Amino acid sequence: MVEVFITNVKSECQSEDILQFLKINYSTLKINFDLEDFNKPYPCSHSILRIEGELIDTITIVQQIKSKGIKCDVLEDKICV
């Protein structure tokens, strides 16, 4: 299973702090960030947090990231017609 989140994390340092925090609490999951350009306000400009693993508690992860003062939402699957 892979879950993709959008966040307002802008810097490498900030992403490393979040990655370290998540890896301590979710050591069995594969976690990484893609930092994007921030020319527009969140959510239009955002960074991508990908989490891969057998069981991903998206609600708890979003709450934990938000408790660190970071905006975070699950990226919704959308089918364009």
KAQUI-V934696 format. One record per residue. N is the residue number from 1. NEAR is the number of other C-alpha atoms within 12 Angstrom. D_FIRST is the distance of its C-alpha to the first C-alpha in Angstrom with 1 decimal. Layout:
[[N & NEAR & D_FIRST] [N & NEAR & D_FIRST]]
This chain:
[[1 & 14 & 0.0] [2 & 21 & 3.8] [3 & 28 & 6.7] [4 & 28 & 10.2] [5 & 35 & 13.4] [6 & 31 & 17.0] [7 & 37 & 19.6] [8 & 35 & 23.3] [9 & 35 & 23.1] [10 & 28 & 25.8] [11 & 19 & 26.7] [12 & 17 & 25.4] [13 & 13 & 27.0] [14 & 21 & 25.2] [15 & 29 & 21.8] [16 & 20 & 22.6] [17 & 20 & 23.7] [18 & 34 & 20.4] [19 & 28 & 18.4] [20 & 19 & 20.8] [21 & 19 & 20.6] [22 & 30 & 16.8] [23 & 20 & 16.8] [24 & 14 & 19.6] [25 & 19 & 17.8] [26 & 24 & 14.3] [27 & 18 & 15.4] [28 & 15 & 12.5] [29 & 23 & 10.1] [30 & 25 & 10.5] [31 & 30 & 12.1] [32 & 25 & 14.4] [33 & 31 & 16.7] [34 & 24 & 18.3] [35 & 24 & 21.6] [36 & 24 & 23.3] [37 & 18 & 26.9] [38 & 17 & 28.2] [39 & 13 & 31.0] [40 & 12 & 30.2] [41 & 16 & 29.3] [42 & 21 & 25.8] [43 & 22 & 23.7] [44 & 16 & 25.2] [45 & 19 & 25.1] [46 & 28 & 22.1] [47 & 35 & 19.9] [48 & 30 & 16.2] [49 & 37 & 14.0] [50 & 30 & 10.5] [51 & 32 & 8.3] [52 & 23 & 5.7] [53 & 18 & 5.5] [54 & 14 & 5.8] [55 & 17 & 7.2] [56 & 26 & 7.7] [57 & 21 & 11.1] [58 & 25 & 11.5] [59 & 15 & 15.1] [60 & 18 & 16.2] [61 & 34 & 14.8] [62 & 28 & 16.6] [63 & 18 & 19.6] [64 & 22 & 19.8] [65 & 31 & 19.7] [66 & 20 & 22.2] [67 & 14 & 24.4] [68 & 20 & 24.9] [69 & 15 & 26.4] [70 & 26 & 23.6] [71 & 28 & 22.6] [72 & 31 & 18.9] [73 & 28 & 17.1] [74 & 27 & 13.8] [75 & 22 & 14.1] [76 & 10 & 14.6] [77 & 10 & 13.8] [78 & 6 & 17.3] [79 & 5 & 18.8] [80 & 4 & 22.2] [81 & 3 & 24.9]]
